[in-house]
């Protein structure tokens, strides 16, 4: 994938259910910090009874052969494209090297099962150099769906955050049995592939699970000072017919869009350049929005049949917490 992999989904995000299942050591700082949302922070005068408080996962100084490791269950299974090993604020105590292994296991596999000899781990990132107090980026080229990771650091030390970017690969057999589902949902393979602006909030927030926690958990553009309007394009997890739509402006009160509209098209394997010339058709006419409210549209939607992409237009700018596109997969009974 040629696009910057950080534009993809963080499959290990704790907001999506990612979890650090086990670590061989977490003497100075707990393993759970590794997947925390938000950037790491540094509090100069904060100490614990074990030493300096650090916002990350940090092991003790190793005095024997070997290396430290932790096991991670991805929040959503998928195909890996890249990782960020963030060593922010770890300067004299970061690991000089790391590596990453992956496997496809049962969703509820525990640490004991994952560490059993029969587990089939594949090295997806060989032992690689790390820099301290840095976002270390590594592209990954492994085409298989994975569910769990083993993150190795050599020989010991601290890592603030681990971000794991890739394409979500859902259980389509299970989803096809559902009468209707959110075709845009990130957990169903949806992806916001482009947006006019995301100065205050990531475009991917639009399709995260659950209700937005606050204004920062949505998609928000800067104040528009010229003509035009803002927009975001969602690639559905699979082609489907949209029967209802939800445009949720929760938490957006003085900065919600005045109105919105939806366009849709059907195009297989579209590159971003293709979308600008696609045959976009109006799914929802321009409709007035209200502040801090979840708007549901059903009768207002036009019967376009199966589509693969939907464009949310907001006028002229502002913030939207969530977008839901409820419908039926093509071929579903």
DOPAMI-885468 format. One line per field, with one value per residue (C-alpha): residue number from 1; residue in three letters; z negated, x, y. Coordinates in steps of 0.1 Angstrom, whole numbers, plus 5000, padded with zeros to 4 digits. Example, Ala and Ser with C-alpha at 12.3 -4.5 7.8 and 13.67 -1.06 7.14 Angstrom:
i <- 1  2
aa <- ALA  SER
w <- 4922  4929
u <- 5123  5137
v <- 4955  4989
END
This chain:
i <- 1  2  3  4  5  6  7  8  9  10  11  12  13  14  15  16  17  18  19  20  21  22  23  24  25  26  27  28  29  30  31  32  33  34  35  36  37  38  39  40  41  42  43  44  45  46  47  48  49  50  51  52  53  54  55  56  57  58  59  60  61  62  63  64  65  66  67  68  69  70  71  72  73  74  75  76  77  78  79  80  81  82  83  84  85  86  87  88  89  90  91  92  93  94  95  96  97  98  99  100  101  102  103  104  105  106  107  108  109  110  111  112  113  114  115  116  117  118  119  120  121  122  123  124  125  126  127  128  129  130  131  132  133  134  135  136  137  138  139  140  141  142  143  144  145  146  147  148  149  150  151  152  153  154  155  156  157  158  159  160  161  162  163  164  165  166  167  168  169  170  171  172  173  174  175  176  177  178  179  180  181  182  183  184  185  186  187  188  189  190  191  192  193  194  195  196  197  198  199  200  201  202  203  204  205  206  207  208  209  210  211  212  213  214  215  216  217  218  219  220  221  222  223  224  225  226  227  228  229  230  231  232  233  234  235  236  237  238  239  240  241  242  243  244  245  246  247  248  249  250  251  252  253  254  255  256  257  258  259  260  261  262  263  264  265  266  267  268  269  270  271  272  273  274  275  276  277  278  279  280  281  282  283  284  285  286  287  288  289  290  291  292  293  294  295  296  297  298  299  300  301  302  303  304  305  306  307  308  309  310  311  312  313  314  315  316  317  318  319  320  321  322  323  324  325  326  327  328  329  330  331  332  333
aa <- UNK  UNK  UNK  UNK  UNK  UNK  UNK  UNK  UNK  UNK  UNK  UNK  UNK  UNK  UNK  UNK  UNK  UNK  UNK  UNK  UNK  UNK  UNK  UNK  UNK  UNK  UNK  UNK  UNK  UNK  UNK  UNK  UNK  UNK  UNK  UNK  UNK  UNK  UNK  UNK  UNK  UNK  UNK  UNK  UNK  UNK  UNK  UNK  UNK  UNK  UNK  UNK  UNK  UNK  UNK  UNK  UNK  UNK  UNK  UNK  UNK  UNK  UNK  UNK  UNK  UNK  UNK  UNK  UNK  UNK  UNK  UNK  UNK  UNK  UNK  UNK  UNK  UNK  UNK  UNK  UNK  UNK  UNK  UNK  UNK  UNK  UNK  UNK  UNK  UNK  UNK  UNK  UNK  UNK  UNK  UNK  UNK  UNK  UNK  UNK  UNK  UNK  UNK  UNK  UNK  UNK  UNK  UNK  UNK  UNK  UNK  UNK  UNK  UNK  UNK  UNK  UNK  UNK  UNK  UNK  UNK  UNK  UNK  UNK  UNK  UNK  UNK  UNK  UNK  UNK  UNK  UNK  UNK  UNK  UNK  UNK  UNK  UNK  UNK  UNK  UNK  UNK  UNK  UNK  UNK  UNK  UNK  UNK  UNK  UNK  UNK  UNK  UNK  UNK  UNK  UNK  UNK  UNK  UNK  UNK  UNK  UNK  UNK  UNK  UNK  UNK  UNK  UNK  UNK  UNK  UNK  UNK  UNK  UNK  UNK  UNK  UNK  UNK  UNK  UNK  UNK  UNK  UNK  UNK  UNK  UNK  UNK  UNK  UNK  UNK  UNK  UNK  UNK  UNK  UNK  UNK  UNK  UNK  UNK  UNK  UNK  UNK  UNK  UNK  UNK  UNK  UNK  UNK  UNK  UNK  UNK  UNK  UNK  UNK  UNK  UNK  UNK  UNK  UNK  UNK  UNK  UNK  UNK  UNK  UNK  UNK  UNK  UNK  UNK  UNK  UNK  UNK  UNK  UNK  UNK  UNK  UNK  UNK  UNK  UNK  UNK  UNK  UNK  UNK  UNK  UNK  UNK  UNK  UNK  UNK  UNK  UNK  UNK  UNK  UNK  UNK  UNK  UNK  UNK  UNK  UNK  UNK  UNK  UNK  UNK  UNK  UNK  UNK  UNK  UNK  UNK  UNK  UNK  UNK  UNK  UNK  UNK  UNK  UNK  UNK  UNK  UNK  UNK  UNK  UNK  UNK  UNK  UNK  UNK  UNK  UNK  UNK  UNK  UNK  UNK  UNK  UNK  UNK  UNK  UNK  UNK  UNK  UNK  UNK  UNK  UNK  UNK  UNK  UNK  UNK  UNK  UNK  UNK  UNK  UNK  UNK  UNK  UNK  UNK  UNK  UNK  UNK  UNK  UNK  UNK  UNK  UNK  UNK  UNK  UNK  UNK  UNK  UNK
w <- 5000  5012  4988  4955  4933  4904  4923  4917  4886  4854  4850  4815  4802  4767  4780  4804  4777  4781  4750  4737  4724  4707  4703  4689  4668  4660  4630  4636  4656  4665  4698  4702  4709  4742  4760  4741  4763  4766  4765  4736  4710  4688  4651  4640  4602  4601  4586  4574  4547  4576  4592  4618  4630  4667  4691  4710  4705  4688  4676  4650  4661  4673  4657  4675  4712  4732  4739  4727  4745  4743  4759  4775  4787  4815  4811  4846  4867  4900  4923  4910  4930  4904  4868  4847  4817  4797  4772  4761  4729  4728  4733  4712  4707  4742  4758  4786  4807  4812  4833  4839  4844  4854  4854  4862  4832  4816  4805  4769  4768  4735  4728  4720  4754  4773  4756  4763  4787  4812  4817  4851  4848  4879  4877  4895  4883  4879  4851  4859  4844  4822  4813  4779  4774  4810  4831  4848  4879  4896  4927  4926  4957  4945  4965  4940  4915  4879  4845  4820  4817  4797  4792  4783  4770  4767  4741  4718  4713  4719  4747  4744  4770  4798  4827  4852  4885  4910  4928  4908  4921  4904  4901  4933  4928  4896  4909  4940  4917  4903  4918  4915  4902  4902  4936  4927  4892  4887  4872  4904  4926  4932  4938  4942  4972  4977  4962  4971  4937  4902  4883  4849  4852  4872  4901  4888  4856  4877  4879  4845  4823  4796  4789  4790  4755  4761  4789  4795  4803  4835  4869  4869  4896  4891  4897  4934  4945  4982  5005  5006  4980  4962  4969  4960  4981  4965  4982  4970  4957  4986  5012  4998  5000  4975  4958  4931  4920  4887  4886  4850  4838  4801  4782  4811  4800  4812  4841  4856  4894  4905  4928  4945  4975  4986  5020  5030  5058  5067  5079  5072  5058  5062  5059  5045  5080  5093  5066  5080  5114  5100  5108  5075  5070  5043  5014  4990  5001  4982  4948  4918  4887  4850  4823  4800  4816  4834  4866  4882  4919  4936  4958  4969  4985  5022  5034  5052  5048  5039  5034  5022  5012  4994  4992  4963  4972  4943  4949  4946  4919  4883  4864  4866  4839  4858  4891  4893  4927  4919  4947  4962  4978  5014  5016  4980  4977
u <- 5000  5016  4997  5012  5004  4995  4963  4951  4935  4954  4944  4959  4941  4926  4895  4890  4896  4933  4949  4984  4977  5011  5047  5077  5085  5070  5089  5091  5060  5030  5024  4989  5005  5018  4984  4970  4953  4969  5006  5028  5035  5065  5062  5096  5090  5068  5083  5070  5084  5102  5118  5110  5073  5072  5043  5050  5060  5094  5113  5141  5177  5185  5215  5210  5210  5178  5153  5120  5086  5049  5019  4992  4957  4947  4914  4905  4921  4937  4966  4996  5011  5033  5041  5053  5075  5073  5101  5091  5109  5129  5164  5189  5166  5152  5158  5184  5165  5130  5113  5077  5061  5024  5000  4964  4948  4914  4900  4898  4933  4951  4988  4992  4978  4998  5030  5024  5048  5021  5014  5027  5044  5058  5084  5070  5096  5132  5154  5156  5174  5155  5162  5154  5127  5115  5087  5104  5085  5087  5068  5055  5049  5030  4998  4981  4953  4967  4951  4979  5014  5046  5066  5102  5127  5164  5176  5154  5141  5111  5087  5060  5035  5031  5008  4999  4984  4967  4935  4907  4897  4863  4847  4826  4808  4794  4785  4768  4743  4731  4700  4715  4747  4767  4785  4808  4819  4856  4851  4833  4862  4851  4878  4877  4900  4901  4889  4891  4905  4910  4927  4910  4900  4910  4887  4888  4870  4838  4834  4848  4826  4803  4794  4820  4835  4840  4844  4880  4867  4850  4860  4864  4876  4891  4869  4864  4871  4866  4840  4832  4825  4842  4838  4850  4849  4841  4850  4825  4837  4820  4794  4759  4726  4722  4688  4694  4720  4730  4749  4758  4769  4772  4794  4795  4775  4791  4809  4785  4778  4748  4738  4750  4744  4755  4766  4774  4790  4800  4835  4857  4892  4891  4923  4919  4923  4894  4871  4872  4859  4835  4798  4786  4749  4729  4719  4707  4698  4713  4696  4698  4716  4712  4738  4747  4722  4721  4702  4686  4676  4656  4628  4650  4675  4673  4672  4705  4711  4745  4773  4809  4818  4798  4808  4797  4795  4792  4783  4804  4827  4826  4825  4807  4811  4800  4786  4766  4754  4730  4723  4725  4756  4754  4745  4733  4700
v <- 5000  5032  5056  5065  5035  5058  5067  5032  5017  5011  4975  4973  5004  4999  5018  4989  4963  4958  4944  4935  4899  4892  4904  4886  4917  4951  4961  4999  5006  4984  4967  4982  5017  5004  5006  5037  5062  5096  5105  5097  5124  5131  5142  5152  5150  5119  5088  5054  5031  5013  5044  5071  5070  5065  5066  5034  4998  4994  4963  4961  4960  4925  4908  4874  4863  4867  4895  4909  4905  4910  4894  4916  4907  4930  4948  4939  4912  4923  4926  4946  4974  4992  4999  5028  5019  5051  5056  5091  5102  5070  5083  5064  5034  5026  4992  4994  4969  4954  4927  4917  4883  4876  4847  4839  4823  4820  4854  4842  4826  4833  4837  4800  4790  4816  4805  4768  4750  4744  4782  4792  4826  4843  4871  4901  4926  4913  4926  4964  4994  5018  5054  5068  5095  5090  5076  5047  5037  5003  4992  4956  4934  4904  4895  4872  4880  4880  4883  4884  4899  4891  4923  4917  4942  4936  4932  4953  4989  5010  5018  5044  5033  5007  5016  4988  5000  4978  4967  4952  4918  4908  4875  4878  4845  4857  4892  4878  4860  4893  4909  4944  4960  4992  4989  5018  5005  5002  4968  4957  4968  5003  5030  5067  5070  5108  5140  5177  5185  5170  5198  5191  5154  5123  5113  5077  5088  5090  5052  5041  5019  5033  5068  5096  5102  5139  5165  5153  5118  5129  5144  5182  5206  5240  5271  5277  5312  5308  5292  5255  5229  5200  5163  5128  5097  5063  5030  5005  4972  4955  4965  4969  4988  5016  5017  5042  5067  5083  5116  5122  5157  5147  5172  5196  5226  5259  5241  5216  5218  5238  5210  5178  5156  5121  5110  5074  5054  5018  5012  4982  4986  5024  5044  5079  5094  5073  5087  5122  5110  5084  5085  5100  5100  5118  5095  5122  5157  5186  5185  5209  5196  5204  5207  5177  5153  5120  5125  5094  5094  5066  5079  5107  5083  5076  5040  5037  5000  4985  5010  5008  5044  5071  5108  5128  5165  5190  5227  5247  5231  5218  5186  5152  5126  5095  5083  5051  5036  5008  4984  4949  4933  4924  4887  4885  4866
END
